[in-house]
Amino acid sequence: MGDAHRIGVVGLGVISRAYLDTLVGHPAVRITAIADLDASRSAAVAAELSGVEALTVEELLSSPDVDTVLNLTVPAAHAEIALGAIGHGKHVYGEKPLAATLGDAQAVMEAAAKAGVGVGCAPDTVLGTGIQTARAAVQAGEIGRPLFATAVMITPGHERWHPHPDFYYTAGGGPLLDMGPYYLASLVHLLGPVRAVTGAASRLRAERVIGSGPRAGDRIPVEVDSHVSGVLEHVGGALTTITTSFDGVATTAAPIEVHGESGTLAVPDPNGFDGEVRLFALGDTQWRTLPPSAGYVAGARGVGLLDFVAADGQRAPRASGALALHVLETMTALLQSSAEGRRIELTTSAEPPVPVPLTPAVEW
């Protein structure tokens, strides 16, 4: 992908600030252009950043001064922007999910392969010391042969804090497509790809009330399932029971636990880069905290894009489109299984990416 890697950012919503904080000034990349449907927003952000031009979306996608498009639009627009970038010969790295539908995601991957460009996709939190240390412990045999896992994500809904939460409750949203990628990408790192799923889901509230910002008190319709649970059958034989919900107030459940023949591993929240990894070995009397042994130390949003650029065609990027496609099929299969009342076998697979060695922040 070259040494002086130029990034164009499309979409300047809430998440963009975290990316900009990581990428602006990093020696491996240079942000050259930004675009948003709200031209005043892109102009205001460009005014803060030296050497960055505010463009229309189409101008950015076709700009000769952009190597990779960082796609931070809402899920429903992910495929359109990705395909536009690919059509102009650009690499694409996007927020999760890869697209709002499996068909759109497959179209993105097929177009990229035909054009000879790369596709990367969040989440990159799984490259931090939390998930990577847990993965290293599993691979080192700390819990023996993994037998099963649990994954739990329960919140009362993002409308409580997000000023414009509508997209969380339309196609491409919901607790599974929004938060599931963190958990499922982690589970692929920990237990390998998924071969089949069985799901169940519900949508018991027809609308939500925005809790903050200029639209506080407004009611928005719920067009997707707000509670999704299911069982994942991993290729290696382990089973995962997963629950993702915008319908619960709180939980004491660990975000992820991996249970093996000789121990249990408590894995931190995959929505963060670090966190405490704890081991309870068979015969012990208490949990033991494992020191960080792998991962990007003090990781932040955008480290996956830096990894994507550093791969430079010499290896598969760790936050890859292939992994995102498998994660998306797993999620859409869970929803299909729920709707049809049957077990669904998957058509995609993705091997766990190359592990991240313990990498100090100054080195990434």
N, C-alpha and C positions, 0 to 999 in steps of 0.2 A: 504493500500500500504506500510505500515511500516514506522518506524521513520527515519532511515538513508536512505533517498531516493537518489538513484544513477542514474545520468542522462548520457546518451550517445548521443552526437550530431552528426547528419548526415547532411552534407551540410554546407559549410563555406563561403557562398556568402555574399553579402552586408548586409543582415538583421542579420546575425549571430552575428555581433559585438554588436548590441543592446541587444540581448539576453544574451550574455556573460557578458556584463556590469552589467546586473541585477542579474544574477544567481551566478557568481563567488563570493565566499565568503559568500553567503547567508546561514544562519544556517540550513534552512530546507532541502537543497539539496546539493549534491556534484557531480560535473561533473567529471566523471571517464574516459571517452573516447571520442574521436572525430574521424570523418572520412569524407573524401571528395574524389571525383574521382581524384582530383589533389593531389597526395601523398605529394608533396613538400609543398602545402598549409597547409595540416593538420599537417605536421611535424613542420612547422614554428609556427603555432598557439599553438601546444602542448608545444613548447619550452618556450612560454610565461606563461604557466599555470602550477603551481606546482601540481604534483600528477596526471596529465592528460596524458593518453596514446594515441598516434596516431595509429589507426588501419585501416585495410581495412573495407569497408562497411560490408562485410559478417562477418568478425571477430567481429565487433561491435554488429551486430544484434544477434549473438550467444553468446556474452560474458556473463559469469556468474556474472560479476561485473557491470551489467547495469539492472536497474529496469524499467526505462522508456526511450524510444527512442524519442528524440526531432528531428522531421523531418523537416529540413529546405531546402530541395531540391527544384528544380523547379517543378511547378505543374504537369507536365507530369510524374514525378517520384513519386509523393506523394503516390499513391496506392501501387506501387511495394514495396517501402520501408516500408510502414505501414503493408502490408501483411507479409513481411519478418520478421518484428519485432514481430507481433502477432503470427506467426508460431513458434517463439522461446519463446513464453510465456511472451513477454514484453508488458507493457502498451505503448501507443503511444500518443504523443501530437505533432500536426503538424501545419505548416503554412497553411494559407488558399490558395485556396479552399481545402476542404477535399480530393478531387480527381479531375482529369481533366474531368471526365464524371460521370453522375449520377449512371450508372451501376457499375463503379469501386468503388464509394463511398458506395453504398449499399453492395458490396462484403466485403469492409473493416469492416463495422458495423456488418454484419452477422458473419464474421470470429471472430471478437472480442467477440461477445456474446457467440459464441460456445466455445471459449478458456477461457472465464471468465476473460478477461482483459478489462481495460478501454481505451476509446478513447476521447481525447480532441483536440480542434482545435481553432486556432486564427480565428477572431480577439479578442484580449482581451482589446483593447482600450475602448470598450463599458462598461468596468467595472470601468472606471475612473470617476472622479467627474462630467465631462461634461454630459455624457449620463445618469448616475445614478441620478444626480440632476434633470435633465429634466424628467426622469421617475417618480421620487418622486413627482414632481409638478403635473404631469398628474394624478397620483394615489390619490393625495390629493384634486383633484377637482379644481385646479387653473384655468383650462380652461373649466370647465364643461365637458359635454359629448364630447369626440373627434369625429369629423365628417370626417375630411380628413387631409392628409399631403402631402407635397412636399419634394422630395429629389433630389438634383442636385450635380453632380460631373463632372466638365469640366476641362480638361487640354489639352495642345497641344501634349501630348504624352511623355512617359518616355524615349524615345530614345534621348531626348534632354540632359538628365543628366546621364543615366545609361550606363556604358561602354559596357555592353553585353545585350542589350534589346531584343534579338531575341525572347525569350520565351513569351514576352508580346504580340506577334503577331502570336503565334501558338496555337494549341489546349490547352485549359486550361487558355489561356490568354485573352486579350481584356479588355476594360474598365469595363465591367460588372463583369466578373469572377475575375479580379484583384482587383478592388476597391469596387465593389458591396457588398462584404461580410461585410464591415464596416457599410454601410448604411442599409442593410437588417437586420443584426443582431440588429442594433439600433432600427429599426422599429418594430421588434418582441418584444424587451424590452418595447417599448413605446405603441404599439397598438395591440400586440398579433400576432399569426401566420396568415399565408396567406392561403386562400382557393382556389383562382383562379387568373389567370393573363391574360392580353392581351398585346402583345408586337409589336414593330416595330424596325427595325434595318437597318443600312447601312454600306457599305464598299466602300467608294468613292475614296480611294487612294490605289493603288496596292503595293506601297513600301514606306519605311521610310528611312531617312538618320540619321545615328548615329552622335550625336553632340559632343561627348567628348570621351576621352580615346584613347587608341592605335588604335582603329578602326574608329576614327572620319572620316566622309566622306563616309564610306561604306554604301551601300544600302541593306536593308533587306526586304524580301517579307512580305506582310500583308495577313495572311491566315484566319483571323477571323474578325467579324464585329467590327468596331472601334467606332460606335455610336449606343447606344441601349437605347430605351425609352419604357415606358409602364405604365400600370395601375395595381396596386395590390389590390385585394379585400381581406380585412382582415376578419377573422372569426367573429369578433365583429361588422362588418358592415361598418367600416371606409374604405375609399379609399385612396391609395397613388399613386401619379403620380411621376414616377422616371425617371431621365435622367442620363446616364453615358456616357461620351464621351472622346475620345482621339483626337477629331477633332476641339475643340474650343480653342481660345487663352486665354480668360478670361471670368469671369462672376461676376455679382453683386448679384446673387441669394444666399440666405442662404443655407448652406448645407442641413439642414432639418428644416422645419417648421411644427408644428402640430396645426391645427385649430379646436377649439371647440366651443360650443354654447356660451360660455361667455369669451373667450379669445384666444389669439394666443401665441404660445411658439416658440421662435427662439432657435434652438439647435445648439451647436458648431460642428465643423468639427469632424466626428467620426473617422477620421484617427489619432486623437490625444486623449490623455487621459483626458485632462481638458478642459478649454475654458469657455467662458461666456454664461450662460443661461439667456435669456431675456424673459420677460412676458409683453404682452400688453393686459390688461384686458378690457372687454367691458365697455365703459364709461370713461376710462382713456384718457389722452391726450398725453402720451408718454410711451416709453418702460421703464421697470424697471428690473434691473439686480438682479437675485436671488443669494443669497450666497450659496456656496456649502453645500449640506445637505445630500449627499450620495456618495458612491464610494470610491475607493482606492485613497487616496490623493497622488499627485505627481507620479501617476502610470507610469510604463515603460514596454517595451516589455518583456514578460516573467512572468508578474504578473498572467496571466491566467494559466500558468503552475504551479506556486506556489499555486494558488487556486485549481487546479486539484489535486495536491499532498495533500493539506490540507483536501480535501473532504474525502479522505481515505475510500471511500465506505459508509460513514455515510450519505452523501447527494449527489445529482447529482452535478458534477462540473459545474460551471457557463459557462465556455467556452467549452461546451460539443460537442461530436460528433453528438448527436441527433439534436442539434440546427444547427450545420454546415451542416448536411444532408438536413435539411429543407431549409436552405438558398440556398444550391446548387441546390435543385430541383426548387426553385423559380426562380433562375437565368436561369437554362437550360430550364425551361418552357417558360420564356420570349423569349428566342432565338428560341425555337420550335414554339411558337405562331407567331413570326415574319415570320419564314420560311413558315408556313402553313396557315397564315392568319386567325387564329381562336382563340377563347378563350380556355384556357387550365385549367382544374381543377387539383389541386395537390393531390398526394396520401399520402404525409407525413404531419406531423404537429409537432410542438414543443412549449410547453408552455414556457412563459418567465421564465428565471432562477430566483432563489431566489434573491431578491434585495441585493445589497452590502451596508451595513451600512457605514456611514462615518468613514473611517478607516485611521488613521494617518500613514504616511510612515514608521515610526519606528515599526509599528505593522504588516505590511505585508512583 
